[in-house]
Amino acid sequence: MAVKIRLARGGAKKKPFYQVVVADERYPRDGRFIENLGQYDPKQNPPMVNLKEELTLEWLKKGAQPTATVRNLLRDKGILAKLQQA
């Protein structure tokens, strides 16, 4: 079972809001997920990113693979740097 850290879209048309979730890669984008790690709102200036760092690090250590967009968010928040130090 491949586990991914990815974005699940919410919000209205033209007003996207995303949840950062851990999900099996076979599940639909906005479908079932294992755990919610935070939120991402690209419409705010600057974009709002709230992540539970400890949970995110825990899932990364277990082998969960972030998608490209989530990897950029983690890098900007400094979570990937903490993972490499550990």
PDB file with one MODEL, atoms N, CA, C and O in Angstrom:
MODEL        1
ATOM      1  N   MET A   1       0.850  -1.183   0.000  1.00  0.00           N
ATOM      2  CA  MET A   1       0.000   0.000   0.000  1.00  0.00           C
ATOM      3  C   MET A   1       0.892   1.242   0.000  1.00  0.00           C
ATOM      4  O   MET A   1       1.679   1.434   0.927  1.00  0.00           O
ATOM      5  N   ALA A   2       0.779   2.080  -1.022  1.00  0.00           N
ATOM      6  CA  ALA A   2       1.559   3.313  -1.114  1.00  0.00           C
ATOM      7  C   ALA A   2       0.762   4.454  -0.474  1.00  0.00           C
ATOM      8  O   ALA A   2      -0.384   4.712  -0.840  1.00  0.00           O
ATOM      9  N   VAL A   3       1.380   5.112   0.466  1.00  0.00           N
ATOM     10  CA  VAL A   3       0.732   6.211   1.183  1.00  0.00           C
ATOM     11  C   VAL A   3       1.323   7.524   0.709  1.00  0.00           C
ATOM     12  O   VAL A   3       2.543   7.675   0.633  1.00  0.00           O
ATOM     13  N   LYS A   4       0.463   8.466   0.393  1.00  0.00           N
ATOM     14  CA  LYS A   4       0.889   9.776  -0.101  1.00  0.00           C
ATOM     15  C   LYS A   4       0.389  10.874   0.833  1.00  0.00           C
ATOM     16  O   LYS A   4      -0.652  10.740   1.476  1.00  0.00           O
ATOM     17  N   ILE A   5       1.152  11.958   0.893  1.00  0.00           N
ATOM     18  CA  ILE A   5       0.702  13.188   1.548  1.00  0.00           C
ATOM     19  C   ILE A   5       0.318  14.115   0.405  1.00  0.00           C
ATOM     20  O   ILE A   5       1.163  14.495  -0.404  1.00  0.00           O
ATOM     21  N   ARG A   6      -0.964  14.480   0.341  1.00  0.00           N
ATOM     22  CA  ARG A   6      -1.435  15.258  -0.797  1.00  0.00           C
ATOM     23  C   ARG A   6      -2.523  16.234  -0.390  1.00  0.00           C
ATOM     24  O   ARG A   6      -2.934  16.282   0.769  1.00  0.00           O
ATOM     25  N   LEU A   7      -2.985  17.014  -1.367  1.00  0.00           N
ATOM     26  CA  LEU A   7      -4.021  18.013  -1.129  1.00  0.00           C
ATOM     27  C   LEU A   7      -5.386  17.458  -1.507  1.00  0.00           C
ATOM     28  O   LEU A   7      -5.539  16.809  -2.541  1.00  0.00           O
ATOM     29  N   ALA A   8      -6.383  17.721  -0.652  1.00  0.00           N
ATOM     30  CA  ALA A   8      -7.773  17.389  -0.955  1.00  0.00           C
ATOM     31  C   ALA A   8      -8.518  18.714  -1.087  1.00  0.00           C
ATOM     32  O   ALA A   8      -8.515  19.524  -0.160  1.00  0.00           O
ATOM     33  N   ARG A   9      -9.153  18.935  -2.232  1.00  0.00           N
ATOM     34  CA  ARG A   9      -9.771  20.229  -2.511  1.00  0.00           C
ATOM     35  C   ARG A   9     -11.124  20.364  -1.836  1.00  0.00           C
ATOM     36  O   ARG A   9     -11.903  19.414  -1.755  1.00  0.00           O
ATOM     37  N   GLY A  10     -11.379  21.566  -1.356  1.00  0.00           N
ATOM     38  CA  GLY A  10     -12.673  21.941  -0.804  1.00  0.00           C
ATOM     39  C   GLY A  10     -12.974  23.356  -1.252  1.00  0.00           C
ATOM     40  O   GLY A  10     -12.238  23.921  -2.061  1.00  0.00           O
ATOM     41  N   GLY A  11     -14.039  23.933  -0.740  1.00  0.00           N
ATOM     42  CA  GLY A  11     -14.375  25.302  -1.102  1.00  0.00           C
ATOM     43  C   GLY A  11     -15.295  25.364  -2.299  1.00  0.00           C
ATOM     44  O   GLY A  11     -15.638  24.341  -2.891  1.00  0.00           O
ATOM     45  N   ALA A  12     -15.685  26.561  -2.644  1.00  0.00           N
ATOM     46  CA  ALA A  12     -16.616  26.786  -3.749  1.00  0.00           C
ATOM     47  C   ALA A  12     -15.866  26.948  -5.070  1.00  0.00           C
ATOM     48  O   ALA A  12     -14.636  26.979  -5.111  1.00  0.00           O
ATOM     49  N   LYS A  13     -16.643  27.051  -6.145  1.00  0.00           N
ATOM     50  CA  LYS A  13     -16.050  27.274  -7.454  1.00  0.00           C
ATOM     51  C   LYS A  13     -15.278  28.595  -7.439  1.00  0.00           C
ATOM     52  O   LYS A  13     -15.775  29.604  -6.939  1.00  0.00           O
ATOM     53  N   LYS A  14     -14.072  28.582  -7.986  1.00  0.00           N
ATOM     54  CA  LYS A  14     -13.177  29.752  -8.057  1.00  0.00           C
ATOM     55  C   LYS A  14     -12.653  30.201  -6.691  1.00  0.00           C
ATOM     56  O   LYS A  14     -11.968  31.220  -6.606  1.00  0.00           O
ATOM     57  N   LYS A  15     -12.962  29.459  -5.619  1.00  0.00           N
ATOM     58  CA  LYS A  15     -12.467  29.778  -4.276  1.00  0.00           C
ATOM     59  C   LYS A  15     -11.925  28.511  -3.619  1.00  0.00           C
ATOM     60  O   LYS A  15     -12.515  27.992  -2.671  1.00  0.00           O
ATOM     61  N   PRO A  16     -10.792  28.015  -4.133  1.00  0.00           N
ATOM     62  CA  PRO A  16     -10.282  26.741  -3.620  1.00  0.00           C
ATOM     63  C   PRO A  16      -9.732  26.857  -2.204  1.00  0.00           C
ATOM     64  O   PRO A  16      -9.197  27.892  -1.806  1.00  0.00           O
ATOM     65  N   PHE A  17      -9.875  25.784  -1.467  1.00  0.00           N
ATOM     66  CA  PHE A  17      -9.331  25.630  -0.125  1.00  0.00           C
ATOM     67  C   PHE A  17      -8.922  24.169  -0.021  1.00  0.00           C
ATOM     68  O   PHE A  17      -9.686  23.286  -0.409  1.00  0.00           O
ATOM     69  N   TYR A  18      -7.747  23.907   0.490  1.00  0.00           N
ATOM     70  CA  TYR A  18      -7.234  22.544   0.491  1.00  0.00           C
ATOM     71  C   TYR A  18      -6.944  22.053   1.901  1.00  0.00           C
ATOM     72  O   TYR A  18      -6.550  22.824   2.777  1.00  0.00           O
ATOM     73  N   GLN A  19      -7.149  20.742   2.106  1.00  0.00           N
ATOM     74  CA  GLN A  19      -6.723  20.053   3.309  1.00  0.00           C
ATOM     75  C   GLN A  19      -5.484  19.251   2.931  1.00  0.00           C
ATOM     76  O   GLN A  19      -5.464  18.606   1.882  1.00  0.00           O
ATOM     77  N   VAL A  20      -4.463  19.281   3.762  1.00  0.00           N
ATOM     78  CA  VAL A  20      -3.287  18.448   3.539  1.00  0.00           C
ATOM     79  C   VAL A  20      -3.567  17.137   4.271  1.00  0.00           C
ATOM     80  O   VAL A  20      -3.704  17.119   5.495  1.00  0.00           O
ATOM     81  N   VAL A  21      -3.652  16.041   3.516  1.00  0.00           N
ATOM     82  CA  VAL A  21      -4.067  14.762   4.093  1.00  0.00           C
ATOM     83  C   VAL A  21      -3.079  13.654   3.737  1.00  0.00           C
ATOM     84  O   VAL A  21      -2.318  13.751   2.774  1.00  0.00           O
ATOM     85  N   VAL A  22      -3.120  12.600   4.547  1.00  0.00           N
ATOM     86  CA  VAL A  22      -2.395  11.372   4.261  1.00  0.00           C
ATOM     87  C   VAL A  22      -3.433  10.391   3.732  1.00  0.00           C
ATOM     88  O   VAL A  22      -4.440  10.131   4.391  1.00  0.00           O
ATOM     89  N   ALA A  23      -3.188   9.843   2.533  1.00  0.00           N
ATOM     90  CA  ALA A  23      -4.161   8.943   1.921  1.00  0.00           C
ATOM     91  C   ALA A  23      -3.455   7.863   1.116  1.00  0.00           C
ATOM     92  O   ALA A  23      -2.342   8.056   0.628  1.00  0.00           O
ATOM     93  N   ASP A  24      -4.117   6.738   0.991  1.00  0.00           N
ATOM     94  CA  ASP A  24      -3.672   5.687   0.081  1.00  0.00           C
ATOM     95  C   ASP A  24      -3.772   6.268  -1.329  1.00  0.00           C
ATOM     96  O   ASP A  24      -4.750   6.943  -1.652  1.00  0.00           O
ATOM     97  N   GLU A  25      -2.784   6.016  -2.156  1.00  0.00           N
ATOM     98  CA  GLU A  25      -2.791   6.627  -3.492  1.00  0.00           C
ATOM     99  C   GLU A  25      -3.940   6.128  -4.364  1.00  0.00           C
ATOM    100  O   GLU A  25      -4.249   6.754  -5.379  1.00  0.00           O
ATOM    101  N   ARG A  26      -4.580   5.020  -3.997  1.00  0.00           N
ATOM    102  CA  ARG A  26      -5.696   4.490  -4.778  1.00  0.00           C
ATOM    103  C   ARG A  26      -7.016   5.210  -4.486  1.00  0.00           C
ATOM    104  O   ARG A  26      -7.964   5.087  -5.260  1.00  0.00           O
ATOM    105  N   TYR A  27      -7.090   5.956  -3.385  1.00  0.00           N
ATOM    106  CA  TYR A  27      -8.319   6.666  -3.028  1.00  0.00           C
ATOM    107  C   TYR A  27      -8.490   7.888  -3.920  1.00  0.00           C
ATOM    108  O   TYR A  27      -7.498   8.430  -4.408  1.00  0.00           O
ATOM    109  N   PRO A  28      -9.739   8.340  -4.148  1.00  0.00           N
ATOM    110  CA  PRO A  28      -9.951   9.555  -4.941  1.00  0.00           C
ATOM    111  C   PRO A  28      -9.356  10.782  -4.251  1.00  0.00           C
ATOM    112  O   PRO A  28      -9.152  10.782  -3.037  1.00  0.00           O
ATOM    113  N   ARG A  29      -9.083  11.816  -5.027  1.00  0.00           N
ATOM    114  CA  ARG A  29      -8.456  13.035  -4.505  1.00  0.00           C
ATOM    115  C   ARG A  29      -9.189  13.608  -3.299  1.00  0.00           C
ATOM    116  O   ARG A  29      -8.563  13.939  -2.292  1.00  0.00           O
ATOM    117  N   ASP A  30     -10.503  13.725  -3.393  1.00  0.00           N
ATOM    118  CA  ASP A  30     -11.288  14.316  -2.305  1.00  0.00           C
ATOM    119  C   ASP A  30     -12.009  13.261  -1.485  1.00  0.00           C
ATOM    120  O   ASP A  30     -12.911  13.580  -0.710  1.00  0.00           O
ATOM    121  N   GLY A  31     -11.615  12.003  -1.651  1.00  0.00           N
ATOM    122  CA  GLY A  31     -12.300  10.904  -0.982  1.00  0.00           C
ATOM    123  C   GLY A  31     -11.718  10.588   0.384  1.00  0.00           C
ATOM    124  O   GLY A  31     -11.264  11.465   1.119  1.00  0.00           O
ATOM    125  N   ARG A  32     -11.750   9.309   0.689  1.00  0.00           N
ATOM    126  CA  ARG A  32     -11.318   8.818   1.996  1.00  0.00           C
ATOM    127  C   ARG A  32      -9.838   9.123   2.230  1.00  0.00           C
ATOM    128  O   ARG A  32      -9.025   9.062   1.308  1.00  0.00           O
ATOM    129  N   PHE A  33      -9.504   9.453   3.477  1.00  0.00           N
ATOM    130  CA  PHE A  33      -8.110   9.692   3.826  1.00  0.00           C
ATOM    131  C   PHE A  33      -7.823   9.080   5.180  1.00  0.00           C
ATOM    132  O   PHE A  33      -8.747   8.753   5.924  1.00  0.00           O
ATOM    133  N   ILE A  34      -6.553   8.922   5.508  1.00  0.00           N
ATOM    134  CA  ILE A  34      -6.146   8.299   6.757  1.00  0.00           C
ATOM    135  C   ILE A  34      -6.085   9.326   7.880  1.00  0.00           C
ATOM    136  O   ILE A  34      -6.600   9.093   8.974  1.00  0.00           O
ATOM    137  N   GLU A  35      -5.445  10.478   7.601  1.00  0.00           N
ATOM    138  CA  GLU A  35      -5.286  11.498   8.639  1.00  0.00           C
ATOM    139  C   GLU A  35      -5.162  12.882   8.002  1.00  0.00           C
ATOM    140  O   GLU A  35      -4.595  13.036   6.920  1.00  0.00           O
ATOM    141  N   ASN A  36      -5.706  13.883   8.696  1.00  0.00           N
ATOM    142  CA  ASN A  36      -5.631  15.277   8.256  1.00  0.00           C
ATOM    143  C   ASN A  36      -4.414  15.920   8.921  1.00  0.00           C
ATOM    144  O   ASN A  36      -4.273  15.876  10.143  1.00  0.00           O
ATOM    145  N   LEU A  37      -3.538  16.518   8.112  1.00  0.00           N
ATOM    146  CA  LEU A  37      -2.316  17.130   8.643  1.00  0.00           C
ATOM    147  C   LEU A  37      -2.374  18.653   8.701  1.00  0.00           C
ATOM    148  O   LEU A  37      -1.529  19.268   9.352  1.00  0.00           O
ATOM    149  N   GLY A  38      -3.349  19.280   8.037  1.00  0.00           N
ATOM    150  CA  GLY A  38      -3.421  20.733   8.071  1.00  0.00           C
ATOM    151  C   GLY A  38      -4.228  21.299   6.928  1.00  0.00           C
ATOM    152  O   GLY A  38      -4.957  20.581   6.242  1.00  0.00           O
ATOM    153  N   GLN A  39      -4.086  22.621   6.728  1.00  0.00           N
ATOM    154  CA  GLN A  39      -4.828  23.330   5.687  1.00  0.00           C
ATOM    155  C   GLN A  39      -3.874  24.173   4.844  1.00  0.00           C
ATOM    156  O   GLN A  39      -2.774  24.536   5.261  1.00  0.00           O
ATOM    157  N   TYR A  40      -4.360  24.467   3.625  1.00  0.00           N
ATOM    158  CA  TYR A  40      -3.636  25.337   2.700  1.00  0.00           C
ATOM    159  C   TYR A  40      -4.663  26.171   1.957  1.00  0.00           C
ATOM    160  O   TYR A  40      -5.563  25.633   1.312  1.00  0.00           O
ATOM    161  N   ASP A  41      -4.524  27.504   2.051  1.00  0.00           N
ATOM    162  CA  ASP A  41      -5.436  28.417   1.358  1.00  0.00           C
ATOM    163  C   ASP A  41      -4.616  29.326   0.447  1.00  0.00           C
ATOM    164  O   ASP A  41      -4.006  30.285   0.920  1.00  0.00           O
ATOM    165  N   PRO A  42      -4.594  29.036  -0.865  1.00  0.00           N
ATOM    166  CA  PRO A  42      -3.772  29.822  -1.783  1.00  0.00           C
ATOM    167  C   PRO A  42      -4.352  31.191  -2.111  1.00  0.00           C
ATOM    168  O   PRO A  42      -3.650  32.019  -2.692  1.00  0.00           O
ATOM    169  N   LYS A  43      -5.601  31.458  -1.764  1.00  0.00           N
ATOM    170  CA  LYS A  43      -6.249  32.720  -2.126  1.00  0.00           C
ATOM    171  C   LYS A  43      -5.869  33.866  -1.193  1.00  0.00           C
ATOM    172  O   LYS A  43      -6.045  35.031  -1.548  1.00  0.00           O
ATOM    173  N   GLN A  44      -5.352  33.553  -0.008  1.00  0.00           N
ATOM    174  CA  GLN A  44      -4.943  34.617   0.909  1.00  0.00           C
ATOM    175  C   GLN A  44      -3.607  35.190   0.451  1.00  0.00           C
ATOM    176  O   GLN A  44      -2.871  34.560  -0.308  1.00  0.00           O
ATOM    177  N   ASN A  45      -3.311  36.391   0.925  1.00  0.00           N
ATOM    178  CA  ASN A  45      -2.049  37.029   0.574  1.00  0.00           C
ATOM    179  C   ASN A  45      -1.292  37.364   1.842  1.00  0.00           C
ATOM    180  O   ASN A  45      -1.715  38.283   2.544  1.00  0.00           O
ATOM    181  N   PRO A  46      -0.214  36.695   2.190  1.00  0.00           N
ATOM    182  CA  PRO A  46       0.402  35.536   1.546  1.00  0.00           C
ATOM    183  C   PRO A  46      -0.433  34.273   1.784  1.00  0.00           C
ATOM    184  O   PRO A  46      -1.256  34.247   2.699  1.00  0.00           O
ATOM    185  N   PRO A  47      -0.235  33.234   0.979  1.00  0.00           N
ATOM    186  CA  PRO A  47      -1.014  32.008   1.146  1.00  0.00           C
ATOM    187  C   PRO A  47      -0.879  31.418   2.547  1.00  0.00           C
ATOM    188  O   PRO A  47       0.220  31.357   3.100  1.00  0.00           O
ATOM    189  N   MET A  48      -2.009  30.983   3.117  1.00  0.00           N
ATOM    190  CA  MET A  48      -2.024  30.433   4.466  1.00  0.00           C
ATOM    191  C   MET A  48      -1.683  28.948   4.416  1.00  0.00           C
ATOM    192  O   MET A  48      -2.289  28.190   3.660  1.00  0.00           O
ATOM    193  N   VAL A  49      -0.707  28.538   5.227  1.00  0.00           N
ATOM    194  CA  VAL A  49      -0.340  27.132   5.349  1.00  0.00           C
ATOM    195  C   VAL A  49      -0.264  26.812   6.838  1.00  0.00           C
ATOM    196  O   VAL A  49       0.602  27.333   7.541  1.00  0.00           O
ATOM    197  N   ASN A  50      -1.161  25.962   7.323  1.00  0.00           N
ATOM    198  CA  ASN A  50      -1.139  25.494   8.701  1.00  0.00           C
ATOM    199  C   ASN A  50      -0.926  23.993   8.676  1.00  0.00           C
ATOM    200  O   ASN A  50      -1.751  23.253   8.139  1.00  0.00           O
ATOM    201  N   LEU A  51       0.187  23.537   9.260  1.00  0.00           N
ATOM    202  CA  LEU A  51       0.493  22.117   9.284  1.00  0.00           C
ATOM    203  C   LEU A  51       0.829  21.673  10.700  1.00  0.00           C
ATOM    204  O   LEU A  51       1.430  22.420  11.473  1.00  0.00           O
ATOM    205  N   LYS A  52       0.435  20.452  11.026  1.00  0.00           N
ATOM    206  CA  LYS A  52       0.824  19.833  12.291  1.00  0.00           C
ATOM    207  C   LYS A  52       2.194  19.213  12.051  1.00  0.00           C
ATOM    208  O   LYS A  52       2.302  18.120  11.494  1.00  0.00           O
ATOM    209  N   GLU A  53       3.247  19.923  12.479  1.00  0.00           N
ATOM    210  CA  GLU A  53       4.611  19.517  12.138  1.00  0.00           C
ATOM    211  C   GLU A  53       4.978  18.137  12.671  1.00  0.00           C
ATOM    212  O   GLU A  53       5.578  17.335  11.955  1.00  0.00           O
ATOM    213  N   GLU A  54       4.623  17.856  13.919  1.00  0.00           N
ATOM    214  CA  GLU A  54       5.014  16.579  14.514  1.00  0.00           C
ATOM    215  C   GLU A  54       4.379  15.412  13.775  1.00  0.00           C
ATOM    216  O   GLU A  54       5.040  14.414  13.489  1.00  0.00           O
ATOM    217  N   LEU A  55       3.082  15.544  13.466  1.00  0.00           N
ATOM    218  CA  LEU A  55       2.401  14.478  12.716  1.00  0.00           C
ATOM    219  C   LEU A  55       2.973  14.322  11.317  1.00  0.00           C
ATOM    220  O   LEU A  55       3.144  13.202  10.837  1.00  0.00           O
ATOM    221  N   THR A  56       3.266  15.430  10.666  1.00  0.00           N
ATOM    222  CA  THR A  56       3.826  15.383   9.320  1.00  0.00           C
ATOM    223  C   THR A  56       5.183  14.688   9.323  1.00  0.00           C
ATOM    224  O   THR A  56       5.445  13.833   8.477  1.00  0.00           O
ATOM    225  N   LEU A  57       6.043  15.048  10.265  1.00  0.00           N
ATOM    226  CA  LEU A  57       7.352  14.399  10.370  1.00  0.00           C
ATOM    227  C   LEU A  57       7.203  12.910  10.648  1.00  0.00           C
ATOM    228  O   LEU A  57       7.943  12.092  10.101  1.00  0.00           O
ATOM    229  N   GLU A  58       6.246  12.563  11.500  1.00  0.00           N
ATOM    230  CA  GLU A  58       6.002  11.159  11.828  1.00  0.00           C
ATOM    231  C   GLU A  58       5.637  10.359  10.573  1.00  0.00           C
ATOM    232  O   GLU A  58       6.155   9.262  10.361  1.00  0.00           O
ATOM    233  N   TRP A  59       4.736  10.914   9.737  1.00  0.00           N
ATOM    234  CA  TRP A  59       4.325  10.220   8.517  1.00  0.00           C
ATOM    235  C   TRP A  59       5.465  10.149   7.513  1.00  0.00           C
ATOM    236  O   TRP A  59       5.614   9.137   6.829  1.00  0.00           O
ATOM    237  N   LEU A  60       6.268  11.195   7.410  1.00  0.00           N
ATOM    238  CA  LEU A  60       7.406  11.165   6.487  1.00  0.00           C
ATOM    239  C   LEU A  60       8.421  10.110   6.909  1.00  0.00           C
ATOM    240  O   LEU A  60       9.008   9.436   6.061  1.00  0.00           O
ATOM    241  N   LYS A  61       8.632   9.963   8.222  1.00  0.00           N
ATOM    242  CA  LYS A  61       9.560   8.947   8.720  1.00  0.00           C
ATOM    243  C   LYS A  61       9.028   7.545   8.463  1.00  0.00           C
ATOM    244  O   LYS A  61       9.807   6.609   8.284  1.00  0.00           O
ATOM    245  N   LYS A  62       7.706   7.391   8.444  1.00  0.00           N
ATOM    246  CA  LYS A  62       7.098   6.088   8.158  1.00  0.00           C
ATOM    247  C   LYS A  62       7.165   5.739   6.674  1.00  0.00           C
ATOM    248  O   LYS A  62       6.912   4.593   6.303  1.00  0.00           O
ATOM    249  N   GLY A  63       7.500   6.707   5.820  1.00  0.00           N
ATOM    250  CA  GLY A  63       7.654   6.431   4.403  1.00  0.00           C
ATOM    251  C   GLY A  63       6.600   7.038   3.503  1.00  0.00           C
ATOM    252  O   GLY A  63       6.569   6.730   2.312  1.00  0.00           O
ATOM    253  N   ALA A  64       5.734   7.891   4.028  1.00  0.00           N
ATOM    254  CA  ALA A  64       4.729   8.544   3.187  1.00  0.00           C
ATOM    255  C   ALA A  64       5.425   9.489   2.220  1.00  0.00           C
ATOM    256  O   ALA A  64       6.325  10.233   2.611  1.00  0.00           O
ATOM    257  N   GLN A  65       5.008   9.461   0.954  1.00  0.00           N
ATOM    258  CA  GLN A  65       5.620  10.275  -0.085  1.00  0.00           C
ATOM    259  C   GLN A  65       4.766  11.512  -0.365  1.00  0.00           C
ATOM    260  O   GLN A  65       3.597  11.370  -0.721  1.00  0.00           O
ATOM    261  N   PRO A  66       5.318  12.728  -0.213  1.00  0.00           N
ATOM    262  CA  PRO A  66       4.542  13.926  -0.545  1.00  0.00           C
ATOM    263  C   PRO A  66       4.470  14.136  -2.058  1.00  0.00           C
ATOM    264  O   PRO A  66       5.399  13.789  -2.788  1.00  0.00           O
ATOM    265  N   THR A  67       3.364  14.703  -2.515  1.00  0.00           N
ATOM    266  CA  THR A  67       3.253  15.079  -3.921  1.00  0.00           C
ATOM    267  C   THR A  67       4.140  16.296  -4.160  1.00  0.00           C
ATOM    268  O   THR A  67       4.668  16.872  -3.208  1.00  0.00           O
ATOM    269  N   ALA A  68       4.308  16.687  -5.401  1.00  0.00           N
ATOM    270  CA  ALA A  68       5.203  17.805  -5.735  1.00  0.00           C
ATOM    271  C   ALA A  68       4.768  19.100  -5.047  1.00  0.00           C
ATOM    272  O   ALA A  68       5.606  19.813  -4.495  1.00  0.00           O
ATOM    273  N   THR A  69       3.482  19.409  -5.072  1.00  0.00           N
ATOM    274  CA  THR A  69       2.988  20.638  -4.451  1.00  0.00           C
ATOM    275  C   THR A  69       3.180  20.602  -2.936  1.00  0.00           C
ATOM    276  O   THR A  69       3.604  21.588  -2.334  1.00  0.00           O
ATOM    277  N   VAL A  70       2.868  19.470  -2.332  1.00  0.00           N
ATOM    278  CA  VAL A  70       3.028  19.349  -0.875  1.00  0.00           C
ATOM    279  C   VAL A  70       4.509  19.410  -0.510  1.00  0.00           C
ATOM    280  O   VAL A  70       4.868  19.984   0.518  1.00  0.00           O
ATOM    281  N   ARG A  71       5.366  18.830  -1.336  1.00  0.00           N
ATOM    282  CA  ARG A  71       6.809  18.901  -1.065  1.00  0.00           C
ATOM    283  C   ARG A  71       7.281  20.359  -1.041  1.00  0.00           C
ATOM    284  O   ARG A  71       8.090  20.736  -0.193  1.00  0.00           O
ATOM    285  N   ASN A  72       6.774  21.179  -1.971  1.00  0.00           N
ATOM    286  CA  ASN A  72       7.124  22.606  -1.972  1.00  0.00           C
ATOM    287  C   ASN A  72       6.635  23.292  -0.702  1.00  0.00           C
ATOM    288  O   ASN A  72       7.356  24.108  -0.127  1.00  0.00           O
ATOM    289  N   LEU A  73       5.413  22.972  -0.253  1.00  0.00           N
ATOM    290  CA  LEU A  73       4.887  23.565   0.985  1.00  0.00           C
ATOM    291  C   LEU A  73       5.732  23.154   2.180  1.00  0.00           C
ATOM    292  O   LEU A  73       6.037  23.984   3.036  1.00  0.00           O
ATOM    293  N   LEU A  74       6.115  21.880   2.250  1.00  0.00           N
ATOM    294  CA  LEU A  74       6.936  21.391   3.359  1.00  0.00           C
ATOM    295  C   LEU A  74       8.315  22.044   3.352  1.00  0.00           C
ATOM    296  O   LEU A  74       8.862  22.371   4.406  1.00  0.00           O
ATOM    297  N   ARG A  75       8.868  22.229   2.163  1.00  0.00           N
ATOM    298  CA  ARG A  75      10.178  22.884   2.064  1.00  0.00           C
ATOM    299  C   ARG A  75      10.090  24.335   2.541  1.00  0.00           C
ATOM    300  O   ARG A  75      10.962  24.803   3.273  1.00  0.00           O
ATOM    301  N   ASP A  76       9.045  25.040   2.129  1.00  0.00           N
ATOM    302  CA  ASP A  76       8.878  26.439   2.525  1.00  0.00           C
ATOM    303  C   ASP A  76       8.673  26.588   4.034  1.00  0.00           C
ATOM    304  O   ASP A  76       9.111  27.575   4.625  1.00  0.00           O
ATOM    305  N   LYS A  77       8.006  25.606   4.662  1.00  0.00           N
ATOM    306  CA  LYS A  77       7.778  25.651   6.110  1.00  0.00           C
ATOM    307  C   LYS A  77       8.991  25.146   6.904  1.00  0.00           C
ATOM    308  O   LYS A  77       9.030  25.294   8.125  1.00  0.00           O
ATOM    309  N   GLY A  78       9.972  24.554   6.227  1.00  0.00           N
ATOM    310  CA  GLY A  78      11.175  24.070   6.897  1.00  0.00           C
ATOM    311  C   GLY A  78      11.041  22.669   7.479  1.00  0.00           C
ATOM    312  O   GLY A  78      11.896  22.243   8.255  1.00  0.00           O
ATOM    313  N   ILE A  79       9.995  21.954   7.123  1.00  0.00           N
ATOM    314  CA  ILE A  79       9.775  20.622   7.680  1.00  0.00           C
ATOM    315  C   ILE A  79      10.713  19.599   7.044  1.00  0.00           C
ATOM    316  O   ILE A  79      11.184  18.687   7.723  1.00  0.00           O
ATOM    317  N   LEU A  80      10.987  19.740   5.753  1.00  0.00           N
ATOM    318  CA  LEU A  80      11.904  18.802   5.099  1.00  0.00           C
ATOM    319  C   LEU A  80      13.316  18.935   5.661  1.00  0.00           C
ATOM    320  O   LEU A  80      14.031  17.939   5.767  1.00  0.00           O
ATOM    321  N   ALA A  81      13.728  20.144   6.021  1.00  0.00           N
ATOM    322  CA  ALA A  81      15.051  20.350   6.608  1.00  0.00           C
ATOM    323  C   ALA A  81      15.140  19.649   7.959  1.00  0.00           C
ATOM    324  O   ALA A  81      16.170  19.062   8.290  1.00  0.00           O
ATOM    325  N   LYS A  82      14.056  19.709   8.744  1.00  0.00           N
ATOM    326  CA  LYS A  82      14.035  19.022  10.039  1.00  0.00           C
ATOM    327  C   LYS A  82      14.095  17.516   9.860  1.00  0.00           C
ATOM    328  O   LYS A  82      14.697  16.817  10.675  1.00  0.00           O
ATOM    329  N   LEU A  83      13.477  17.010   8.803  1.00  0.00           N
ATOM    330  CA  LEU A  83      13.501  15.575   8.536  1.00  0.00           C
ATOM    331  C   LEU A  83      14.928  15.120   8.203  1.00  0.00           C
ATOM    332  O   LEU A  83      15.357  14.057   8.652  1.00  0.00           O
ATOM    333  N   GLN A  84      15.654  15.909   7.428  1.00  0.00           N
ATOM    334  CA  GLN A  84      17.011  15.531   7.053  1.00  0.00           C
ATOM    335  C   GLN A  84      17.965  15.616   8.229  1.00  0.00           C
ATOM    336  O   GLN A  84      18.950  14.879   8.265  1.00  0.00           O
ATOM    337  N   GLN A  85      17.703  16.506   9.209  1.00  0.00           N
ATOM    338  CA  GLN A  85      18.553  16.626  10.400  1.00  0.00           C
ATOM    339  C   GLN A  85      18.371  15.426  11.324  1.00  0.00           C
ATOM    340  O   GLN A  85      19.312  15.013  12.001  1.00  0.00           O
ATOM    341  N   ALA A  86      17.169  14.868  11.353  1.00  0.00           N
ATOM    342  CA  ALA A  86      16.884  13.765  12.287  1.00  0.00           C
ATOM    343  C   ALA A  86      17.492  12.468  11.849  1.00  0.00           C
ATOM    344  O   ALA A  86      17.340  11.453  12.529  1.00  0.00           O
TER     345      ALA A  86
ENDMDL
END
